[in-house]
């Protein structure tokens, strides 16, 4: 999965709880050649939109009809300020087309063997949470309340039914096939 593979959907995720379909674009390229990067990003976004509008997404995932579609751009390298501005323009374009867009950065320097400075650890003392103030009941609320706990209620009696005869089943005869 790469930004260079413009004809490949990098990933599709479905969130049934929030009724969203996430289509993801992985970008492992650095922003040293911004012109090429922008061209590849635009081409990939256009292919994703074409895939969705052609109905292929619903053919592959028919149970997501009516779900919100979210484009998720996962950048594995730091973006330049102009690259970030370009992505924001793509977000606006996708919003006008009816899609939502998110950006997420993933630090892959450790897995690539690139040395990364660790932030300095600061020692702090644990803080005890303040005890909430006690609630006092007003005099009008001191009288007992009649509440029935449904866990102790007896089961309800089923509604009485009249006994009635079942309809007679007619035996079906199978005619022998003409031979």
Residue, then its C-alpha position, 0 to 999 in steps of 0.5 A: x500500500x503506497x501513495x504511488x499505487x493509485x489504483x489500489x484502495x489502501x484499506x476500508x474499515x467499517x464502524x457499525x456502531x457509528x455507521x461509518x465507512x473509513x477509506x484510508x490513504x497511506x502516504x509513506x513518501x516525504x514531501x521533498x518533491x511537493x509537485x509530484x506528491x500533490x499530483x499523486x495525492x490528488x490522483x489517489x483521492x480521485x480514484x477513491x471518489x470514482x470507486x465510491x461513486x461507481x457503486x463498487x464499494x456497495x457491491x463489496x460491502x452491501x450492508x453499509x448502504x447509507x453509512x457516512x464515508x470518511x477519508x482517512x489520510x495517514x501520513x508516515x512522514x512529517x508534512x511541510x506547512x504547504x503540504x498541510x495547506x494542500x491537504x486542508x484544501x483537499x479536505x474542503x473539496x471532499x466536504x463539498x462532495x459530501x465526504x468527511x476527511x481526517x488526517x493522522x500522522x504515524x511515526x515510523x522512524x523507530x521501525x526504519x532504524x532512524x534514531x529519535x531523541x526521547x523526551x525528557x522524563x519529568x518526575x512529578x508527585x502524585x496528586x490526591x483527588x479532592x473529596x467531593x462535598x457531602x450532599x445533604x437531604x432537604x427536610x421535604x425529601x426525608x419521607x420514605x418513597x414507595x418504590x417497587x423493585x421489579x426483581x421481586x415481582x411475581x411473573x405475570x399470568x399469561x392471557x387465557x386462550x381458547x382451545x381451538x382445533x388446528x386446521x386439517x392438513x390435506x395430504x398432497x398427492x404427487x402425480x407420477x411423471x409421464x414417462 
